[in-house]
Amino acid sequence: MSIKLSSGKEIPIEMHKTRMVQKIWLPPIEERLKAIEEAGYNTFQLKTKDIFLDMLTDSGVNAMSDNQYAAMMRVDDAYAGSMTFYDFADAVKDVLGYNYVMNVHQGRAAEHLISKVFAKQGDVVPTNYHFTTTKVHIELTGGATCLEIYTDEALKTESTVLFKGNMDPKKLKDTIKKYGKERIAFVRMEATTNLLGGQPFSMQNLREIRQICNEHGLILVLDGSLISENAYLIKQREEGYEKKTVAEIVKEMCSLADIFYMSGRKNTCVRGGCIATNNKALFEKIQPWLPVYEGFFTYGGMSQREVAAMAVGMREMVDPDLADCAVEQIKYFVGRLKEIGLPVVTPPGGLACHLDAKRFLPHIPQSQYPAGALTAALYLASGIRSMERGTISMERDKDGKEVYADLELCRIALPRRVYTVSHIEYAVDRIHWLYEHRNLVKGLKFVFEPPVLRFFIGKLEALDNWGRAFAEAFKKEMGSY
């Protein structure tokens, strides 16, 4: 939650005690330069020994609660028929309102199964915005296409519109008219939209999209990986929901979807995932493929210890003190950067603070990957590992030509219950220094590029060897740290 101080300043207060710690250290600039060069200017390729604050992602790196660890010790570790799974199913019923659920090893496994079952060559999948792995799984079905049906405001990084994650209802109707309902595999809504800067959709918009799906007999799929953050932002921003609890809003959101899936690595703070529904026929279409790709029905690619922890995490994720944890830290982070006048995505959303690389580094063309360059430069200036969310995160077209991203973002994630205000203040200071020295940063070029999801293992190099000149300038002005 956020607390207003006597000075009038508002800060996020961590509603938990730290009872166990993990030591971190800040490598000197010389070691950071060596590390980023060896990593091919790709922060995914950095080793954790070379990182100070790991803000690459909020996926699988959140702090679990004492009750989650306790549940892992009480597990029924059976291959089939484990009562731990049925405890998890009860949690899904209570929190999400779904009668049928299956576990998968993480969110992209759910995307794979749903795409495999419901999408075929020539189909289209309208979505409020794609996620990297979602788009790939849809396209790997043999020719289905992922279509972004976002609002006109979505791509404005500086905005006061509170629900930039909305799907445009008119554009969805036009899409159905153009392709025909027979070619719409399903309609997908993501809470919150990762690649748009963690922006939420409103309940009103979700209801409008549900109505359109009803009118045309279409399946509505909800990616609920960040559903508690989206629900919390609805509570904060949408008229009529001020007095609703996060739990009530989450259940209402789920009641509007035919199929729900999530990566448990985010909201439930556990390495795993699930697919859930109240439609038995849809469930039975997916279920036979679960043992082929994931595991038996009562573990689905997860260890039972993780299933047990996820059951607890499912209930805890609608606790307002957890639902608002990252959101309030992100709000503070974005607010501090705005005070200085730095180019950051507004309004603040869920998931992360996002720097607008096009405005931060206007001298670097998209062909030289400004978001990737900014992400590497941030690491050099601070030891903070963030993530490129721009053209490097896109796939080339079938002819091998570059497909430029709508947005070029440097995503600085805030894992739940991991970092404190002092860490955010350090990040703000180093980002400010980086902005004042932004002309030291130049572009990147690929030296190794895999055929798919290149942002994970691709290698790049700095044009004109700018990394070394940057490190020398940093050391001269700031010292080794």
Protein Blocks (a to p, Z undefined) as FASTA:
>chain_A
ZZddfkopacdddfbdcfbdcddddddfklmmmmmmmnoopaklpcfklpcbdckbaghp
accdfklmmmmmmcccdfbhpaklmmmmmmmmmmnopabdcddfbfklmmmmmmmmmpce
hiacddfbdcfklmmmmmmnoopacdddddfklmmmbdcbfblmbccfklmmmmmmmnop
klmmbacdddddfknoopacdfklmmmmmmmmmmnopacdddfklmmmmmmmmmmmmghi
lmpcfklmmmmmmmmpfbdcddfklmnopacdddddfbfklmmmmmmmmmmmnocfklno
pafklmmmmmmmmmmmmpmklmmmmmmmmmmmmmmmmmnopacdddddehiacddfklmm
mmbcfklommlmmmmmmmmmnopacddddfklpccdfkopacddfbdcddddddehkbcf
klmmmmmmmmmmmmmmmmmpccdddfbdcfbhkllmgccddehhlmmmmmmmmmmmnojZ
Z
